[in-house]
Amino acid sequence: METQTLIRLLDLIGIGVFALSGALMAVRLRQTLVTAAFFALVTGVGGGSVRDLLIGAPVFWVQDGAIAAVCIAIALTVWVTPERWWQGQLLEWADAVGLAAYAVFGTAKALAWGVPPVPALLMGVITGCVGGTIRDILAGVPSIIVRPEVYVTAAALASGLFLLLIWLGAGTPVAAVVGALAGFALRGAAIHWSLALPSYRGHRGEG
């Protein structure tokens, strides 16, 4: 698979599954189709929009009208299909796929726009995490990034491993696939085993 094709595929996977997670959140809250479409759109494009603004790139979905159409189509599909199709932890797993794929894509795009490696890693984390954060805020639920559950760490692993493999000369396709799979595996483990980082407890003085 050519490098550009693979990177584009990661982009579309990230957008699609994040849009799915947004639509699922809306229907679980018994919202209207319009609200579900809005949730799907802002979740699907939120992280990438912030990334593009920060790196000085044209906001991607404004330049490609098909992206908004796909997000709305995903919302419509979720809204008209039986609820039993979307039960269980599908929202969490869809979010995990989007997190890993989008983190790698965000890092790759930042590098392509001349961003140095460390800021590029952070652009990957922003790309992977901001959409889900916006979704949770709109839904009025505690955002995943303010809970100790492993989430941002998984995005950082995907981005960081991608950068490391690029530096080692592995090639973009290999680095992208390995980075995305590693990020997904860590996030998946966190979902399955409820893995969490230790919370700050502070230090109580004596006397």
Phi, psi and omega in degrees: 000133180292152183302311183296323178295317180295315180297318177297321179297317177298321178299310183294322177297313180301313180298312184298312183285329174292320175300319177300315181295324177294315178297319178298320178299317182295316182288330175294333176271006179061043181270170180284170177298321179298316179294320178298319178295320179295316178300316181298317182294308185291330177287320182291323186249356187301308182295318180293327179294315179298316178302311183297321178296322182288325183266000178079023178264155173301137180297119197301317187282342174288330180275345184228096184296340181294332183296312178298321180297320179295317179299317180292322178296321177297317178298317180297318179299314180295320187289328184262353181266161182300142182299329183297338178292337190243019181277176180081213184260026183300320179302314182295319182286323175299318178297323180295319178297313180298319180303310184291311183295317184288328177297316178294315180298318180299320177294316180297319180293320178299317177300317181297336179264014173083016179282134178299161187305312184295310174299328178295321176300316180294327176295325176295317179296316178298316180300319183282333190255332190292321180301314178294326178295315178299316179304312182294321179296315179297325181281348180074028178247156179301127181294144181300331185283347177258010173254153183289351180304140181295118182214293178301324179300323179293320177295318179295323178296314180300312181293314183295318180292322175301312179297317180299316181291325174299315180297326179280356177086022184287340183095146185299315181301313180295314181298320181294314182294314181295316179299313180296318180295321179294316178297318178294319180298318180293315179294321177297320177297322179295321178293314186290318184251009180055046180289140181213151174279152179295138179275152177291130182246349179076179180233123180267128180288157178265148173082000000 
